[in-house]
Amino acid sequence: MARITVEDCLSQIGNENRFSLIHLGVARVKQHRKGQPFLVKAKNKEIVTTLREIAAGKVTFDNIQTMGQPPEVAAEKGSELEPQVGETN
């Protein structure tokens, strides 16, 4: 099995900040510990499997908040991020 590297993960998320990568990984591990299944098959510890998910592009900063939520809730959160017509700041 190929080795996963931090550089693979950083290039996938489009950010050279390792601190951001750690936050993304921790958020995903917490989701897994609450019962969310992994998105890739691996016989590794949860943090390594999480890094494999990130390197595969299945976990990003854009989708981490909506992963594992019912579709209705995920749609509501997605619409909160989009500006509404006629809305002013």
C-alpha positions as CSV (number, residue, x, y, z in Angstrom):
1,M,0.0,0.0,0.0
2,A,1.3,3.4,-0.9
3,R,2.5,5.7,1.9
4,I,0.5,8.9,2.6
5,T,2.4,12.1,3.0
6,V,1.6,15.4,4.4
7,E,2.6,17.0,1.1
8,D,-0.1,15.0,-0.7
9,C,-2.7,16.3,1.7
10,L,-1.5,19.9,1.5
11,S,-1.6,19.9,-2.3
12,Q,-5.1,18.4,-2.2
13,I,-6.5,21.1,0.1
14,G,-4.7,23.9,-1.8
15,N,-3.1,25.2,1.4
16,E,0.5,25.1,2.5
17,N,-0.5,25.6,6.1
18,R,0.1,22.4,8.1
19,F,-1.8,23.9,11.0
20,S,-5.0,24.1,8.8
21,L,-4.4,20.5,7.8
22,I,-4.3,19.5,11.5
23,H,-7.6,21.3,12.1
24,L,-9.3,19.5,9.2
25,G,-8.0,16.1,10.3
26,V,-9.1,16.6,13.9
27,A,-12.6,17.7,12.8
28,R,-12.9,14.5,10.7
29,V,-11.6,12.2,13.4
30,K,-14.1,13.7,15.8
31,Q,-16.9,12.9,13.3
32,H,-15.7,9.3,13.0
33,R,-15.7,9.0,16.8
34,K,-19.3,10.1,16.8
35,G,-20.2,7.3,14.4
36,Q,-19.5,8.6,10.9
37,P,-18.0,5.9,8.6
38,F,-14.8,6.5,6.8
39,L,-15.0,7.3,3.1
40,V,-12.0,5.2,2.0
41,K,-11.2,1.6,2.9
42,A,-8.0,1.2,4.9
43,K,-6.6,-0.9,7.7
44,N,-4.9,2.0,9.5
45,K,-5.4,4.0,12.6
46,E,-8.1,6.6,12.3
47,I,-5.8,9.6,11.8
48,V,-4.0,7.8,9.0
49,T,-7.3,6.9,7.4
50,T,-8.4,10.5,7.7
51,L,-5.3,11.7,6.0
52,R,-6.0,9.2,3.2
53,E,-9.5,10.7,2.9
54,I,-8.0,14.2,2.6
55,A,-5.4,13.1,0.1
56,A,-8.1,11.4,-2.0
57,G,-10.1,14.7,-2.1
58,K,-13.1,13.2,-0.2
59,V,-12.7,15.5,2.8
60,T,-12.2,19.3,2.3
61,F,-12.8,22.5,4.2
62,D,-15.9,23.0,2.0
63,N,-17.6,19.8,2.9
64,I,-16.4,19.0,6.4
65,Q,-19.3,20.9,8.1
66,T,-22.0,19.1,6.2
67,M,-20.6,15.6,6.2
68,G,-22.6,13.1,8.2
69,Q,-25.7,15.3,8.5
70,P,-29.1,14.6,7.2
71,P,-29.6,16.0,3.6
72,E,-32.1,18.6,4.9
73,V,-29.7,20.0,7.4
74,A,-26.8,20.0,5.0
75,A,-28.9,21.9,2.4
76,E,-29.9,24.5,5.1
77,K,-26.2,25.0,6.0
78,G,-25.2,25.3,2.4
79,S,-27.9,27.9,1.8
80,E,-26.8,29.9,4.8
81,L,-23.4,30.3,3.1
82,E,-24.9,31.7,-0.1
83,P,-26.1,35.3,-0.2
84,Q,-29.9,35.6,-0.7
85,V,-31.4,37.8,-3.4
86,G,-32.1,41.3,-2.1
87,E,-29.9,40.8,1.0
88,T,-27.6,43.6,2.0
89,N,-24.7,43.7,4.4
